[in-house]
Amino acid sequence: MSKKVLYPAIAIVVFLSTVSFKSDFFEIAKQIEIFTTMFKELNMNYVDETNPAELMDTAIKAMLSDLDPYTKYWNEQDVEASKIRNAGEYTGIGASVKTVKDKIIIIEPYKGYPADKAGLKAGDEIIQIGDIIVADFKEDAGELLKGASDTKVTITYKRQNETKSTVLTREEIEVKAVPFYTLLDDNTGYIVLSKFNNKASTETGAALKELKAKGAEKIILDLRGNPGGLLSEAINVTNIFVPKGELITTTKSVVKKYNKEYHTKKQPIDIEIPLVVLVNGRSASASEIVAGSIQDLDRGVVIGARSFGKGLVQRPKKLTYGTQVKITISRYYTPSGRCIQALDYWNRDENNKAVRINEKDFKAFKTKNGRTVYDGGGIQPDIEMETSKFSTITTSLLASNAIFNYGTNYYYANQQLDIDNFKFTEADYEAFKNFVKQSDFNFESPTEKSLKKALNVAKKDKIDQDITAEYTALLNAVKTSNEKALDIHKNEVIQLLTDEIVKRYAYREGMYNYYVAHNPEIKKSKEILGDLSKYRKILK
């Protein structure tokens, strides 16, 4: 009797699922047919000669831009670049660079590699590579710097308005996931994990073992500025400090096959050693999985500022001709159930901007020990530090390269610097403020944007004449307030300026050595780890 009832029910479910699938499939096929016929007619009949490849590239990018910033089309070069990032090795000149319209800017030469050996410095502008003028090259000119090991490349560059040239010999470049670790004077081990490539857990585990052998009794794991990477490595790094079998993250999607739980699978190295994890607004994705699980499992104290909030999972799907599309397939959740994603790209505001959850709408969750933690995107530290935060103006300064450019000017104006005793003074900060005023930096606060939007609405309603005087006065007041923002957020800006300047003289390794002696977050970490009763109280 029960079988007679069950079979029709199953048949109905299968039928409905089939109808839904066929309906979606028909709609997809219909839209593809419309697009291909339109594309054909456009290329055959347009008044001027068209470039089919450029048109298609524009169409693909426009389609994906309506989703989220992480769903992207990768050409063959992008696919190879992704493999290099994950592998942690490539052949090139050994420098971080940024390609702009007519030049390639050296952001950071790596110590001991070809760019450094040839004397290239941060701020140098490469204008020619071999016989190729960068301004005339339509593709990513940065790819020209790569090539087979031991091959030579001639580079022409500008430095402080002077044109120079040099010959570099390309080498195999190793990109370390852990660029620095050391034992501090109070037996605290300090480990910097800068990226989650496929070496992340191996290098972190090796650093921890070496530090313990030297006498480390507590650990600081620095994830500040770590943009993330491989999910598997985030699980494995957490596994170093937590037992086998612990839930680390859950992924959820409307596509059922992407709904998964990820547990630790290996034996840990140390589940007892007191641990602090440092995060800031540029700690994202895999960094947030590690910090969130350490916090939810009450395994360590998180210090810094709320992390970036990149909780969307991508998976590359192969296309034809060696290309791929990297598709957002699900969202990350911490062990307590918090969603890591901060911005909602599927419910946008009236300006088509992704919205963020209002703080009053944050939901409470419980850690393993019963502590209350909240969602809202990103990981909220147990102890917040002002120097770790990224305000709107700080983010704008970074995006405009104002801090980087000031670092370049400072370096050439001060050839000798005592790094051990360096301090960015009040006079230095006043000089930076003047530098910003004289540059093309234009900071527009959210308030100013809202006021301008309101005036535009008033113009449409033809009432702007009645409020122009009041609006102008209010806008001037806001602009004055914007200028004061540099003073209000001085501590966080000085921290970034200090990092940039120290790195110019002593490379990244020197910057980390400076950190352990001067960085406020490391000082706070040592304070918490130095008082185990306080440390345990935070976790309970």
N, C-alpha and C positions, 0 to 999 in steps of 0.2 A: 504493500500500500504506500509506504513512504517513498519507494522508488518512482511510482507514478506521479507523485507530487514534485519530486526533485527534478526529474528530467525536463519538464516544461520550463521550470524556473531557470535552469541552466541555458536552455535554448533561447529564452527571452534575453538573458544577459549577453550571450554570444551574438545574437541578432542585433541588439542595440549597439554593441561595441563595433560590429562590422559596419553598420549603417553610419556610425560616427566617423570611422576610419575612412570609408568610401567617400563621405561628404567632404572631409578635409582633403583627401587625395584629389578629388575632382576640382576643388577650389584652387589648390596649388597648381594643378595642370592647366586650368583655365587661365590663371594669372601669368604663368610662364608663356603660354601661347600668345596672350595679348602683348606681353613685353617683347618677345622675339619678333613678332610681326611689326610692331612699332619701331623697334631698333633697325630692322631691315629697311623699312620705308624711309626712316630718317636719314640713314647713311646713303641711300640711293637717290634721294630727292632734295636734300638740303641745298640751299643756294650757294654755299661755299663748300670747299672740300673739308670733310670731317676726318677726325682721327678716332677710329672705332675703339682702340685700346683705351684712350683717354676718356672717351664717353662712358665706356663700361666701368672703368675705375671710379669715375664720379658717381655713377648709378649705384654701385656696390656700397661705396662709402656713405652716400646719402641714405640708403636703406638701413644700414647698420647704426647710423647716428641717432636714429629714432628709438633705439633700444637702450643699451648701457655702454659706457666707455670701454668696457673690457671685451665685448664681442667684436672681434676684428678679423678682417681679411688679411692673410699673409701671402705675399708672393714668395718666389723661391728663395730670395735673399733673406726675407723675414724668417722663413722656416729654418734656414741654416743658422741665423743669429740666435734663434731660440735654443737650438741644440748646443750652441757654444755656451750660452748663459747657464744652461743646466749642467753641462759637463765640467765647467770651471776651467777650461783650457781653450786657447786660440793662438793663432800666429799673427803677430802684428808689431806695433811699435811700443806697446806697454804704456798707454795713457788713456785716461778718460777724456773724451772729446764731445763737443757739441757742434752740430752742423747748423749754420744759419745760411741766409741767402747767398752770400758771396764769399764765405770763408768758413774755416773750421777752427773753433776756439779750443785750445788746450785747457781743460778744466783741472786736471791733476795728472802729472807725470808720476809713474810708479818707480819707486827707488830701485836703482840697479838695472832697469830695463832700457831698451834702445833710446826712447825719447829722453830719458834722464841722462844717459851716457852722452847723448849729442848736445846736451845743454838746454833742451827745451824747458820752458817754465810755464806755469799756470798763467793764462792771459795772453800767451802768444797766439797770433792769428795766422793760420796756414792759408796762403792764397794760391799756392801752386804745388801740385804733386807730380813729379816727373815733368812731362810736357803738357800736362792738363791744367788749365786755369780753373780753379774751383768755381768761380762765378759762371763759367760757361758749361759746367757739368750739370746735366738735368736730373741725374739720379742722386742717391745718397753718396756724397763725395767721401764720407768717412770709410766706405768700403774700399777705397783706393789705398788706404793705409795698410790693409791686410794683404797677405800674400804668403808664399812658401817661405819656410825657415831658411835663413842665411842669404835671402835675396836682398839687394840694396834698393833704396828708394831715395831720390833727391827731393828735398822739401824746401820751399821758399816761404818765409813767414815774416810777419811784421811784429816788432816789439817796440813799444813806446815811440811809434811813428818812424822807426828805422827798419828798413828791409834787410833781411839776412837770409842765408841759405845754409843747409847742412845735408849730409848724407847719412842715412840711418840703415842699419842692417837688421832686418826683421828677425824676431826670435819667437820661440814657443813661450807663451805667457800663461802663467798659472794664476788663476783667480781664486784666492783663498776665501773660504767661507768664514774662517776664524783668522782674521789678519793680525790679532794681537791677544796675548794673555800674559799675566804676570802674577807673582805673589806679592801682596802688599805687606807693609811692615807689621800689621797686626794679625798675620796668618789668614788673611782673607784672600781668596783666589778671585782674580778678576778676568773674565772671559768676554771678548767682544765677538758676537756672531752677527756678521754683516749681511749675509744672504743665505737663502735655503737652496743651494745647488746640491748636486748629488754627493757632495763631500761634507755637508753640514754636520750630520750626526757623528761621522767618523772623526772629524777634526775637533768637535766639541768634546766628545768622549776622551780623545787622546789628551786634550788640554786639561781636562778635569783629573785624569789619572796622574799626569805629570805634576800638577799643582798639589794634589794630595800627597804624592811622594815627597814633595818638598816641604810639607807641613801644613797645607791648607786645611783649616777647620771650618770654614764657611765660604760661600761662593756668591759672587755677583755676576749674573748673566746679563750682558748689555745688548738689548735688541733695539736701541734707539736708531732710527733711520733705516732699519731693515725693511725693505719693501716686500719681502716674502719670497715665494718660489714654490718648491715641490711640497705637496701635501704629505707624501710619504716621509719626507725628512722632518717635517714638523712633528709627526707622530713619533719618529725615532729619537728626536732631540728631547722631547718630553719624557720618553721612555727611559732616558738616562737617569732621571730623578724620581720616577714613579714605578710601581710594580707592574709586572706583566699582567695583562688582562683588564687594565683600566680603560674605561671609555674616555676618549680624548675629544672627539668631535663627531657630530652627526650632520649629514647633508640631507636637505629636503627639497623636493621638486614636484611639479605637477606630473613629471614623467617618473613613473613608479620605480623603474630600474635604477634611478639615480638616488633613491632614498636609501642611505647606507649609514651604518655605525662603524666608526673606526676605533679599534682598541689597540693597546700596546701589545707587542708580540714577543718581545725579548726580555731577557733578564736585565734589570737595571744595574747601574754602576754604584749608585749611592742614594738610598731613599730617606736617609736620616740627616745628612749634612744641611745645616741652615742655609736657606737660599733666598736671594733677592733678585727679582727680574726688573730691569729698567726698560720703560717704553716711553714713546712720545708720539706726537701727531703724525710722524712719518714712519711709524711702525705699523706694518699692514699685513693682511692676509695670513700667511704661515706664522708670522710673528705673533699675531693676535690669537691664533690657535694655541700656541705654546703658552703665552701669558694668561689667556683665558682658562686653560685647563689647569695650569699651576695654581691659579687663584681659586677656581671652583673646587679643586681637590684639596685645598688648604695646604698645599705642599710648600708654598713660599709666599713672600710678601712682594706685591707689585708696587713699584715706585715710579713717579714721573708725571705724565699727563695722559689724558684719554687718547688711546691709539686711533689710527686713521679711520677704521670702520669699513674695511674692504672685505666683506663676507660673501662675495659671489664666487662660485666655483666655475672655472673654465676648463673645457676639454677641447683639444684640437681635433678636427675632422678633416681627413684627406679629401682634396678635390683633384681635378685633373691638372696635368702639366706641372706637377711638383708643388702646387699651391695648397693652402689649407685655410680653413676658417676656424677661428678660436671662438667657441660658443659658450656663453654662460648657461650652465645646465642645472645649477642648484644653489642653495644658500648654506653657509656654515652656521652651526650652533654649538655653543660650549657645552660641557657636561651637564651644567645645571639647566640648560634649555634656552640660554640667551642667544638671540640672533646677533651676529657680529656686524652685519651690514648696517651702515649708517644712513645712506641716502636711498630714497625710494624712487627708482627711475620709471616705475609703472603707474604712479599716481602723482603727476606733476602739477605745479601751480599754473596760474594764468599766463605766466611768461615761459611756460614749457620747461621750467627748471625743476630738477629733482628735489623733493622735499625731505626734510629731516624731522624725526619725531620730536614733538615738543616735550620739554623736560617734565612737564606735569603729567604727561601720558606714559612716562617710563613705567615698566612693570618690574615687580620685585621677584627675585629668585633666591634659592637657598644653596649655599655651598655644602660640601660634605659634612662640615662641622656645624652647619646650621646658621652660618653668617648670612646676612642679607646683602645681596648684590643686585644691580639693576641693569636692564638692557638699555637701548637707546643708540646702539651702534658703537663699535669699538669696545675696548676694555678700559673701564674706569679704574685707575690705580687705588690701592689701599691708602697710599700716602701721596697726595698731589704736591707738585713742586712748580712754582711760578716760572722758574727758569726753563722748564721743559715744555711750556705751552707755546702754541703758535697762534697768535692773534691774527686778525684780518690784515693788519698793516705789515706784520712780520712775513706773512705768506706773500703779500704783494711785493715786499722788498726782495724776497728770494726769487719770485717769478720774473722780476724785472732785471735780475742780476746786479742790483745795487750793492748788495753785500759782497758779491764776488768781485765786482769792479773796484770797490773801495779797497779790498784786499790787495789787488794788483797795484793800485796807486801807493798804498801804504808800504808795500814791499820795496818798490823802487825809490821811495823817499827815505827809507830807513834800511840801508844795506846791512847794518850790524844790529843784532838784537840778542839780548840775554834772555833766552827762552825760559830758563828755570825761574827767573824772577819777573817775567813779563806780566803786566797788568794793563788792561785797556782802561785808561784813565778818563776822568770827566772831560778833560781837555780834548782827548781823542774823540770822545763821543760828540762833543760840540763840532769838531772838524767833520765828523761823519754826517751830522745833520746839515751842515753847510754844503757838503758834497751832494747830498740828496736834493737839496733845494736847487742847486745849479745844474743837476742832471735833468733828463727828460722823464724822471719818475713822476707818475701821476696817480696818487692814491685817492680812490673814490670809495668812501665808506658806504655800508648798506643804507644808512640814514640819508646820505646825499643822493644815492640812486633812487630811493623812494620819493624824495622831494622832487627830483627831476621828472619822475614818472607822473607824479601828481600834477605837475605843471602841464605836462603833455595832455593829460586828460582834460585839464581846465581849458586848454587851447581848443580842443575838439568841441567842448561845450560852449566855447566863445565867452568865457568869463575870466580869462587870464588878465585882461586889462584891470579888473577890479582887485586883483590880488598880487600884481607884479611887485609892488613896493614891499609888501609884507614878505613875499616869497624871497625877494633878493636879500632882505635883511636876515631872514632865517638861514638862507643858503650860506651867506657870509659867516654867520655864527658857526654853522656846521663846519665850514672850511677851516676856521680858526681852531675848532675842536679837533679836526683831522691832524693839524700840525702838532697839536699837543699829544697826539697818540704816540709819537716817537718818544715822548717823555714818560707817558703812562706805561708803555711796554718796554722801557729801557733795558730792564734786566734780561729779558729774553733775546732782545736784539744784540746786546753786548755779548751774550753767550755765543751767538752765531758768528759775530765778528771775530771774537777771540779764536774760535775754531778755525775760521778761514785764514787768519793771519798766522797762527802757529804752524799750520799745515804748510804754508809757503816756505818757511825756514827749515822745518824739521821733518817734512813728509808726514804721512798718516801715522806712522809709528811714533814720531815725536809728539803728535797731537794726543795720542792715547797716553803717552808717558806724562804729558802735561795734565791730562784728565785726572790721573790717579792722585795727583798732588793738589789740584785746584778745583775740580769739578764739584758743584754743589750736590748733585744727585749721588755721586760716589761717596761724598762725605756723609750724607744722610744715610746711605746704605750701610756704611761702616758703623754709624751710630746705632742703627737698629740691630745689626748683627752682633754688635758688641754688648748688647743688653738682652740676653736670651729670654728673660722673663717678659720684657716688653715685646720681643719678637713673638713669643708664644701667645701673649695676650691678644695681639692683633689677629692671629689666626683662629682664636677661639671666641 
